[in-house]
Amino acid sequence: LRQLHTFCNAKPSSNAIYITNQLADLVTSDNRYDATKIEAATLAVVSKMCHPSEECNVCGTEFFPLPFVHFAGNMFSTSCAYAKDLLPPETHEREMRSIAREAFLAHLRKQTTTELFRFTPRILGLKQHSIE
């Protein structure tokens, strides 16, 4: 995402497509990649229907607000005018770590529960998920 952020800051009137090779959302329960889902996510973001417009500044296959805001497969197309105003990836990563630390401490103190999702680094937005 660093390259996308740099590109969009340099060319704010452009559009960009982000396709990742970290496909955690597209792995089946037996740890195999689901080629159908990968193909669907890739085809969606490169399609004309997913081209950013005045009505829609970011597009992907499936949008999820929980456990953190993301698109399935972490693949999306976006207008650079939108992307350039997002936090720089390094700042976002630092903020995610801070939030994860607070969430983990609250979990240990039994102040919160994670019944909806398993308590994992991904759910906390840690490791590669902190900059996605």
C-alpha positions in Angstrom: 0.0 0.0 0.0 3.0 2.3 0.4 3.5 2.4 -3.4 -0.2 3.1 -3.9 -0.2 6.0 -1.4 2.9 7.5 -2.9 1.5 7.2 -6.5 -1.8 8.7 -5.5 -0.1 11.7 -3.7 1.9 12.3 -6.9 -1.0 11.8 -9.3 -4.3 12.7 -7.4 -6.3 12.9 -10.6 -5.5 9.3 -11.4 -7.2 6.0 -10.4 -5.4 3.0 -9.0 -6.0 -0.7 -8.5 -4.5 -2.6 -5.6 -4.1 -6.4 -6.0 -2.4 -8.2 -3.2 -0.5 -11.5 -3.0 -1.4 -11.8 0.7 -4.7 -13.7 0.4 -5.6 -14.5 4.0 -9.4 -14.0 3.3 -9.3 -16.3 0.3 -7.9 -19.4 1.9 -10.2 -22.4 2.6 -10.5 -24.2 5.9 -7.9 -26.8 4.8 -5.4 -23.9 4.0 -5.7 -24.1 0.3 -6.3 -21.0 -1.9 -9.8 -20.8 -3.3 -9.0 -20.0 -7.0 -12.7 -19.1 -7.7 -12.7 -16.4 -5.0 -9.2 -15.1 -6.1 -10.4 -14.9 -9.7 -13.7 -13.2 -8.7 -11.9 -10.6 -6.5 -9.3 -9.9 -9.2 -11.8 -9.7 -12.1 -14.1 -7.4 -10.0 -11.5 -4.7 -9.3 -10.3 -4.6 -12.9 -13.8 -4.5 -14.4 -15.4 -1.3 -15.8 -18.2 -1.7 -13.2 -15.6 -1.2 -10.4 -14.1 1.9 -12.0 -14.1 4.8 -9.5 -16.6 7.6 -10.2 -18.0 10.7 -8.5 -20.6 8.4 -6.9 -18.1 5.7 -5.7 -14.5 6.4 -4.8 -13.4 2.9 -3.8 -14.7 -0.5 -5.1 -14.0 -4.2 -4.3 -15.7 -7.6 -4.4 -17.1 -7.6 -0.8 -16.9 -4.8 1.8 -16.6 -5.8 5.4 -16.9 -3.2 8.3 -15.9 -5.8 10.9 -13.6 -6.8 12.4 -11.9 -3.9 10.6 -12.8 -2.0 7.4 -11.6 -4.0 4.5 -12.5 -5.7 1.1 -12.4 -9.4 0.6 -9.0 -10.4 -0.5 -7.7 -6.9 0.2 -8.1 -6.1 -3.5 -9.8 -2.8 -4.6 -9.8 0.0 -7.1 -9.9 3.6 -5.9 -9.6 7.2 -7.0 -6.3 8.7 -6.0 -8.2 11.8 -4.9 -9.7 9.6 -2.2 -6.6 7.4 -1.4 -4.2 10.4 -1.0 -6.3 11.7 1.9 -6.0 8.5 3.9 -3.5 8.1 6.6 0.0 7.2 5.3 0.5 3.4 5.7 3.2 3.9 8.4 0.9 6.1 10.5 -2.0 3.7 10.0 0.2 0.8 11.1 1.2 2.6 14.2 -2.4 3.5 15.1 -3.5 -0.1 14.5 -0.8 -1.3 16.9 -2.0 1.1 19.5 -5.6 0.1 19.2 -4.6 -3.6 19.2 -2.6 -3.1 22.4 -5.6 -1.5 24.1 -8.0 -4.2 22.8 -5.7 -6.9 24.0 -5.3 -5.4 27.5 -9.1 -5.0 27.7 -9.5 -8.7 26.6 -7.0 -9.8 29.3 -8.8 -7.8 31.9 -12.1 -9.4 30.7 -13.5 -5.9 29.9 -14.4 -7.0 26.4 -15.3 -10.3 24.7 -14.7 -11.5 21.2 -17.6 -13.9 20.8 -18.2 -12.7 17.3 -14.6 -13.3 16.1 -11.7 -15.4 17.4 -9.1 -13.2 19.1 -6.3 -13.4 16.5 -3.5 -11.1 15.2 -5.7 -10.6 12.1 -8.7 -9.5 14.2 -6.5 -7.1 16.0 -5.2 -5.7 12.7 -1.6 -6.8 13.5 1.3 -8.1 11.3 0.5 -7.7 7.6 -3.1 -6.7 8.5 -2.0 -3.5 10.1 -1.1 -1.9 6.7 -3.9 -3.4 4.6 
